[in-house]
Amino acid sequence: MKKLILQLLLLAVVCLYCSASMVDLLRVRLGKLPEQDFARIEATDFGDALVVTVPENRKQGSHWIMMKQLDLKPFRGKKLLFTVFVKGENIARAPAYYLGLKYMFAVRTETGKSYPQAPGLAGTFDWRKLSFEVQVPQDAISGELVAGLQETSGKVWFRNFMISQGGFLKPPVELPPGFRCEYTPEFLARPITRGVMSPDPLKVTEKDVDDLGSWGATNIRWQLKGSNEQAVDLEVYNNLIDRQLNRLEELLPAFERNGIHIIIDMHLLPGGRIDYAGPLGTAGEEAVAAYGNAAANRALGVEKYYRAYLDTWRKIARRFKPYPIVMGYDLFNEPVQSCEMPHDYLSIQYDAARAIREIDPERMIVISPNNWGGPGGFAGLTPLPLKNLVYQTHFYDPGTYTHQGIFKNARMGTRYPGMIDGVYADKKLLKKYLKPVVEFQKKYGARIYCGEFSVARYAPGGAQYLKDVISIFEEYGWDWSYHAFRESHYWSVEHAGPDGAHPVPARDTDRKRVLLEAFRKNGERK
């Protein structure tokens, strides 16, 4: 007995030591700063704060301080929550959502880098809490926490930096042990579909549908889209969505004739997105005041938009239930959530899916993960206990290659396969990027759909990139839709040209040949 007690005491001491060591590992201290003329430590009523000041004539570039370096290997597969209190004075609106006030954790992995961050704020405001959650990748190596301003001017205070284990996002329903996704025999018997994302829905012609049919595509992701300004006024929003649905219904005979199945995609939710550098328009400012710009989609924080979201899906389900050519409903395009909200990105999809199931018990419903719907979002995703749910990813990795000449930090001329962001990028690397999706698929028996993937038309090696990506989808039996068909010349397989500024129409491109070859697998269309 004494020996057992001693062993238990020793175990308790070891656990306390490990816990204390982990806490110390995550502690962020405001110590001596590197010599930078834009940063200093200042005493406030709440303790010391880091202050970063950037005048208008020096706003270009990054003015931030590295606050913490962290070895991420002990945290692989875990969640980390980053919080800080900030105050701003005359922070100018940044030119892009990922610029401006910067509280960011740069993650280095075996496959490259990622840059999760808190949403930026603009203007003048009193102390406000910012937070963001990071699902640490299984191949994570290290991370750097930075705070400051990027490509903007103004003054910002940071205090009470904190890193803790665990996150705020919780599953909307508890699943039984060994849960597996459920599909009807009819659903499992349907063939894999391969297709494209639609153009502007109000500009699609019958000839477009016939051309797509001649290519051999068997699905189209039909965007319900518009601007944030249109989304904040619900009367304007409903009119916009109705016109796009009317056009879809007019084209149903053409889609049926060509054997192209439709996935209705809510690209624009009621209320729209809250711009990271400040809200557009006046509606939804209550969400900004309460949650900062981390609300991302107003439907997560403003009740009238949440109700409108559910009502819109009820309306769509009732209207298209009689049409088998409508294959399914894609509930939420590229969710982004980085703080606690009344409704989170997954619970709102669960609510919409249950509302649809009251009307249509078996049609496919598409669920998207957090973090823009990318593969990394699957690491923290929990499946939902409804039949015939398909889980969606979007794939544009590595982004500095696929978005070269589009993202500011993505230089032109980056080639695939080749060295990208310090890592050799080839099909093997692409499979590593998609590993969280594959693991989710295998663990839960889930069906997977890639609703968007692409590469800028002028990116060197783009055809090989598309061929490799599609071959991975085929290996794992995923449905897929190329982004996009006759929407933007940047992604068009019917355009050539040396850069984004000089698109040249082209009847035949190597990227188009890759798609047509892949569409041949669709075989006899239903």
C-alpha positions in Angstrom: 0.0 0.0 0.0 2.8 2.4 1.0 4.6 1.6 -2.3 1.3 2.4 -4.3 0.9 5.7 -2.4 4.5 6.7 -3.1 4.0 5.9 -6.8 0.8 8.0 -7.0 2.5 10.9 -5.2 5.4 10.7 -7.6 3.0 10.6 -10.6 1.2 13.7 -9.2 4.5 15.6 -8.8 5.5 14.6 -12.4 2.1 15.8 -13.7 2.3 19.1 -11.8 5.9 19.6 -13.1 4.8 18.9 -16.7 1.8 21.2 -16.4 3.9 24.0 -14.9 6.5 23.5 -17.6 3.8 23.7 -20.3 2.3 26.8 -18.8 5.8 28.4 -18.7 6.3 27.3 -22.3 3.2 29.2 -23.3 3.8 32.3 -21.2 4.3 35.6 -23.1 6.4 38.2 -21.3 6.8 41.9 -22.2 10.6 42.1 -21.8 13.2 44.1 -23.5 12.2 45.0 -27.1 14.5 44.8 -30.1 15.7 48.3 -31.1 12.9 49.5 -33.3 11.9 53.2 -33.5 8.2 52.4 -34.0 7.8 50.3 -30.8 8.1 50.9 -27.1 6.8 49.6 -23.7 4.3 52.0 -22.0 2.6 51.7 -18.6 -1.2 51.8 -18.6 -3.9 51.5 -15.9 -4.0 47.7 -16.7 -0.2 47.1 -16.7 2.5 47.4 -19.3 1.6 47.5 -23.0 3.5 47.2 -26.2 2.8 50.4 -28.3 3.4 50.5 -32.0 3.2 53.9 -33.8 3.5 54.2 -37.6 3.1 57.6 -39.3 1.3 57.9 -42.6 4.5 58.5 -44.6 6.0 55.2 -43.3 2.9 52.9 -43.6 4.4 50.6 -46.2 5.9 47.4 -45.0 5.6 45.4 -41.7 6.0 47.2 -38.4 5.6 44.4 -35.8 7.5 42.8 -32.9 8.1 39.1 -32.5 6.6 38.4 -29.1 7.2 34.7 -28.8 8.9 31.8 -30.5 7.3 28.4 -29.8 8.4 24.9 -30.5 5.2 23.3 -31.8 6.2 19.7 -31.8 4.7 19.1 -28.2 1.4 20.7 -29.4 0.9 18.7 -32.6 -2.8 17.9 -33.1 -3.8 20.2 -30.2 -5.6 23.5 -30.2 -4.0 26.8 -29.0 -6.0 29.9 -28.2 -4.3 33.3 -28.6 -5.8 36.3 -26.8 -4.7 39.9 -26.3 -6.3 43.2 -25.4 -5.8 46.0 -27.9 -6.6 49.7 -28.2 -6.3 51.7 -31.4 -5.9 55.3 -32.4 -6.4 56.5 -36.0 -5.5 53.1 -37.5 -6.0 53.6 -41.3 -8.0 51.1 -43.3 -5.7 48.5 -44.8 -5.7 47.7 -48.5 -6.5 44.0 -47.9 -8.3 41.9 -45.2 -5.1 40.2 -44.1 -3.2 43.5 -43.6 -3.6 46.2 -41.0 -3.6 45.6 -37.2 -1.6 42.5 -36.9 -1.8 39.8 -34.1 -0.6 36.8 -35.9 1.0 33.4 -35.3 3.2 32.3 -38.2 3.3 28.5 -38.3 6.1 26.6 -40.0 5.3 23.0 -40.9 7.0 20.3 -43.0 4.9 21.4 -46.0 5.4 25.1 -45.7 3.9 28.0 -43.7 0.5 29.3 -42.7 -0.4 32.6 -41.0 -3.5 32.4 -38.7 -4.3 35.7 -37.1 -6.9 37.7 -35.3 -9.1 39.9 -37.5 -7.8 43.4 -38.0 -9.5 46.5 -36.6 -9.4 50.0 -38.0 -10.1 53.5 -36.6 -10.1 54.6 -33.0 -11.4 52.4 -30.3 -10.9 51.6 -26.6 -9.6 48.4 -25.1 -11.0 45.4 -26.8 -10.2 41.7 -26.6 -8.9 39.9 -29.7 -8.6 36.2 -30.0 -8.0 33.4 -32.5 -7.8 29.7 -32.4 -5.1 27.6 -34.1 -5.4 23.9 -34.7 -1.8 22.9 -34.7 -1.0 20.7 -37.7 0.4 17.2 -37.2 3.6 18.2 -39.0 4.1 21.6 -37.3 7.6 22.5 -36.4 7.6 26.0 -34.9 5.7 29.2 -34.6 6.2 32.9 -34.1 3.7 35.3 -32.4 3.9 38.8 -33.8 2.1 42.0 -32.9 2.0 45.4 -34.6 0.8 47.0 -37.9 1.3 46.0 -41.5 0.8 48.2 -44.6 -1.1 50.8 -42.5 -0.6 53.8 -40.3 -1.8 54.6 -36.8 -1.1 53.7 -33.2 -2.0 50.5 -31.4 -1.5 49.2 -27.8 -1.2 45.5 -26.9 -1.4 44.1 -23.4 -2.1 40.9 -21.5 -0.8 38.5 -24.2 -1.9 35.0 -23.5 -1.5 31.6 -25.1 -3.6 28.7 -23.7 -4.4 25.1 -24.7 -7.9 24.4 -26.0 -10.3 26.5 -28.1 -13.7 28.0 -28.0 -15.2 26.0 -30.9 -17.2 23.0 -29.6 -19.2 20.4 -31.6 -22.9 21.3 -31.8 -23.9 17.8 -30.9 -22.2 15.0 -29.0 -21.5 11.9 -31.1 -21.5 8.3 -29.9 -18.2 6.5 -29.8 -17.2 5.0 -33.2 -19.5 7.3 -35.1 -19.7 6.8 -38.8 -21.4 8.9 -41.4 -24.6 7.5 -42.8 -25.6 7.3 -46.4 -28.6 5.8 -48.1 -28.0 3.0 -50.7 -29.3 5.2 -53.4 -26.8 7.9 -52.5 -23.9 5.4 -52.4 -24.9 4.0 -55.8 -24.6 7.3 -57.6 -21.5 7.9 -59.7 -18.8 10.4 -58.9 -19.4 13.7 -60.5 -16.8 16.0 -62.0 -17.6 19.6 -63.0 -17.1 23.3 -62.5 -18.1 26.3 -60.6 -20.6 28.5 -62.3 -20.2 32.0 -63.9 -22.2 34.9 -62.5 -25.6 33.2 -62.2 -27.4 36.1 -63.9 -25.1 35.9 -66.9 -25.3 32.1 -67.6 -26.7 31.3 -71.0 -28.2 28.1 -72.5 -25.2 28.0 -74.8 -22.9 28.0 -71.8 -24.7 25.0 -70.5 -24.6 23.2 -73.8 -20.9 24.0 -74.1 -20.2 22.6 -70.7 -22.2 19.5 -71.6 -20.1 19.0 -74.7 -17.0 19.1 -72.4 -18.4 16.1 -70.5 -19.0 17.8 -67.1 -21.6 16.3 -64.8 -21.9 18.9 -62.0 -22.0 22.6 -61.6 -21.6 24.5 -58.4 -24.2 27.2 -58.9 -23.2 30.4 -57.0 -25.7 32.5 -55.2 -23.5 35.6 -55.0 -23.4 39.3 -54.7 -21.8 42.1 -52.7 -21.8 42.7 -49.0 -23.7 45.9 -49.6 -26.5 43.9 -51.2 -26.5 41.4 -48.4 -27.0 43.8 -45.5 -30.4 44.9 -46.8 -32.5 41.8 -46.6 -35.1 43.1 -49.1 -32.3 43.7 -51.6 -30.7 40.4 -50.7 -33.9 38.3 -51.1 -34.6 40.0 -54.5 -31.1 39.2 -55.6 -31.3 35.5 -54.6 -34.7 35.1 -56.1 -33.5 36.4 -59.5 -30.5 34.0 -59.4 -32.8 31.1 -58.5 -35.3 32.1 -61.2 -32.4 32.0 -63.8 -31.4 28.6 -62.5 -35.0 27.3 -62.8 -35.2 28.6 -66.4 -32.0 26.7 -67.3 -33.1 23.4 -65.6 -34.2 21.8 -69.0 -30.7 22.6 -70.5 -29.0 21.1 -67.5 -31.2 18.0 -67.6 -30.5 17.7 -71.4 -26.8 17.8 -70.8 -26.7 15.6 -67.7 -25.2 18.3 -65.5 -26.2 18.0 -61.9 -26.5 21.2 -59.8 -25.1 22.0 -56.4 -26.7 25.2 -55.1 -24.0 27.1 -53.3 -24.8 29.9 -50.8 -21.7 32.0 -51.7 -23.2 35.0 -50.0 -25.0 34.6 -46.7 -27.6 37.1 -45.5 -25.7 40.0 -44.0 -22.6 39.2 -45.9 -19.1 39.2 -44.5 -17.7 41.8 -42.1 -14.7 43.2 -43.8 -11.6 42.6 -41.7 -10.5 46.2 -41.9 -13.9 47.5 -40.9 -17.6 46.8 -41.6 -19.0 47.7 -45.0 -22.3 49.7 -44.7 -24.1 50.3 -41.4 -26.0 47.1 -40.8 -24.4 44.6 -38.6 -22.4 47.1 -36.6 -23.8 45.6 -33.4 -21.9 42.5 -34.2 -18.7 44.5 -34.7 -19.2 46.4 -31.4 -19.8 43.1 -29.5 -17.3 40.8 -31.2 -14.9 42.9 -33.2 -14.5 42.0 -36.9 -13.9 38.4 -36.0 -17.7 37.9 -36.6 -16.6 37.5 -40.3 -20.2 36.5 -41.3 -22.9 38.7 -39.8 -25.3 35.7 -39.7 -23.2 34.3 -36.8 -23.7 37.3 -34.6 -26.9 39.2 -35.8 -30.1 37.3 -35.2 -32.1 38.7 -38.1 -29.4 37.5 -40.5 -29.3 34.1 -38.8 -33.0 33.7 -39.2 -32.8 34.9 -42.8 -30.1 32.3 -43.5 -32.4 29.4 -42.3 -35.4 30.9 -44.1 -33.5 31.1 -47.4 -32.5 27.5 -47.2 -36.1 26.5 -46.4 -37.2 28.5 -49.5 -34.6 26.8 -51.7 -35.4 23.3 -50.5 -39.1 23.7 -51.1 -38.6 25.2 -54.5 -36.2 22.6 -55.9 -37.4 19.5 -54.1 -39.3 18.3 -57.3 -36.1 18.5 -59.5 -33.8 15.5 -59.2 -31.2 17.3 -61.4 -30.6 19.5 -58.4 -28.0 17.3 -56.7 -27.5 19.1 -53.4 -27.2 22.2 -51.2 -23.9 23.7 -50.3 -24.7 25.5 -47.0 -21.9 28.0 -46.3 -19.1 29.1 -48.6 -15.7 29.3 -46.9 -16.6 29.8 -43.2 -14.2 31.9 -41.1 -14.7 32.2 -37.4 -12.0 33.3 -34.9 -13.9 34.2 -31.7 -17.0 33.0 -29.8 -20.3 34.0 -31.3 -24.0 33.3 -30.6 -23.9 30.9 -33.5 -20.7 29.3 -34.7 -19.8 28.3 -38.3 -20.7 24.6 -37.7 -23.8 25.0 -35.6 -25.4 27.3 -38.1 -24.9 24.7 -40.8 -26.3 22.0 -38.5 -29.4 24.2 -38.0 -29.8 24.8 -41.7 -29.3 21.0 -42.5 -32.0 20.1 -40.0 -34.4 22.7 -41.5 -33.8 21.3 -45.0 -34.3 17.7 -43.7 -37.8 18.7 -42.5 -38.6 19.4 -46.2 -36.3 17.1 -48.1 -35.1 14.0 -46.1 -32.4 12.6 -48.4 -30.9 15.1 -50.9 -27.2 15.7 -50.5 -26.2 18.5 -48.1 -22.6 19.9 -48.2 -20.9 21.0 -45.0 -17.8 23.1 -44.9 -15.0 23.4 -42.3 -13.6 26.6 -40.7 -10.6 28.5 -42.0 -11.9 29.3 -45.5 -12.9 25.7 -46.1 -9.3 24.6 -46.6 -7.8 21.2 -45.7 -6.5 22.4 -42.4 -10.0 23.1 -41.2 -10.7 19.3 -41.2 -8.3 18.8 -38.3 -10.8 20.4 -35.9 -14.0 19.4 -37.8 -16.7 17.1 -36.2 -19.2 15.3 -38.5 -22.9 15.9 -38.0 -25.5 13.1 -37.3 -27.7 13.4 -40.4 -27.9 11.3 -43.5 -26.3 12.1 -46.8 -24.0 14.8 -45.6 -20.9 15.5 -47.8 -17.9 17.4 -46.4 -16.3 20.0 -48.6 -12.8 21.2 -49.0 -11.3 24.0 -51.2 -7.8 23.6 -52.4 -5.4 26.3 -53.6 -2.2 25.1 -51.9 0.5 26.3 -52.1 -1.2 29.7 -52.3 1.9 31.6 -53.2 1.9 29.5 -56.4 -1.7 29.3 -57.3 -2.4 33.0 -56.6 0.9 34.4 -58.0 0.2 37.9 -59.3 -3.0 38.0 -57.2 -1.8 37.9 -53.6 0.6 40.7 -52.8 3.2 38.2 -51.4 2.9 35.7 -54.3 5.6 36.6 -56.8 5.2 35.9 -60.5 7.2 33.1 -62.1 6.9 30.6 -59.3 6.9 27.2 -61.0 5.3 23.8 -60.2 6.8 21.4 -59.6 9.7 23.2 -57.9 10.8 25.0 -54.8 8.0 27.1 -53.3 8.3 28.8 -49.9 11.4 26.8 -49.2 9.8 23.4 -49.8 9.9 21.3 -53.0 6.3 21.2 -54.2 5.1 18.2 -56.2 2.3 15.7 -56.1 3.7 14.2 -52.9 3.5 17.6 -51.2 0.0 18.2 -52.4 -1.1 14.9 -50.8 0.5 16.1 -47.5 -1.6 19.2 -47.7 -4.8 17.1 -48.2 -3.9 14.6 -45.4 -6.3 16.1 -42.8 -9.2 15.6 -45.3 -8.2 12.0 -46.0 -7.9 11.2 -42.3 -11.4 12.7 -41.7 -12.7 10.7 -44.6 -11.3 7.4 -43.3 -12.1 8.0 -39.6 -15.8 8.7 -40.2 -16.5 7.1 -43.5 -17.3 10.5 -44.9 -17.9 11.4 -48.6 -15.8 14.3 -49.7 -16.4 17.0 -52.3 -13.8 19.6 -53.5 -15.9 22.5 -54.4 -13.1 24.8 -55.6 -9.6 24.3 -56.8 -7.6 26.2 -59.4 -4.4 27.9 -60.4 -3.8 31.3 -62.1 -3.8 30.7 -65.9 -0.3 32.1 -66.4 1.4 30.1 -63.5 4.2 28.1 -64.9 3.4 24.4 -64.8 -0.4 25.0 -64.2 -1.5 22.1 -66.3 0.7 19.7 -64.4 -0.6 21.1 -61.1 -4.2 20.6 -62.1 -3.5 17.1 -63.4 -1.8 16.1 -60.1 -4.6 17.6 -58.0 -7.3 15.9 -59.9 -5.5 12.6 -59.8 -5.5 12.8 -55.9 -9.2 13.5 -55.9 -9.7 10.5 -58.2 -7.5 8.3 -55.9 -9.8 9.0 -52.9 -13.1 8.9 -54.8 -14.1 12.6 -54.3 -16.6 14.6 -56.3 -15.0 17.9 -57.6 -15.7 21.2 -59.3 -13.1 23.3 -61.0 -13.0 27.0 -60.2 -14.3 28.4 -62.4 -16.1 28.2 -65.8 -16.4 31.6 -67.6 -16.3 33.6 -64.4 -12.9 35.3 -64.3 -10.1 35.3 -66.8 -7.6 34.6 -64.0 -8.9 31.0 -63.7 -10.3 30.6 -67.2 -9.1 27.6 -69.1 -10.3 29.4 -72.2 -7.7 32.3 -71.8 -4.0 32.5 -72.1 -1.6 35.5 -71.6 1.6 36.2 -69.7 0.0 37.8 -66.6 -3.2 39.0 -65.0 -3.2 42.3 -67.0 -3.2 40.7 -70.5 -5.8 37.9 -70.9 -5.9 36.5 -74.4 -9.0 34.3 -75.4 -7.8 30.9 -76.5 -9.9 28.0 -77.8 -7.3 25.4 -76.7 -5.0 25.5 -73.6 -3.1 22.8 -71.8 -5.2 23.4 -68.7 -8.4 22.9 -70.7 -7.1 19.6 -72.1 -6.4 18.4 -68.5 -10.1 19.1 -67.6 -11.5 17.5 -70.7 -9.4 14.4 -70.2 -10.7 14.2 -66.6 -14.3 14.7 -67.7 -14.0 11.6 -69.9 -14.2 9.6 -66.7 -17.7 10.7 -66.2 -18.7 8.2 -68.9 -22.4 7.8 -69.6 -24.2 10.7 -67.9 -27.6 10.4 -66.1 
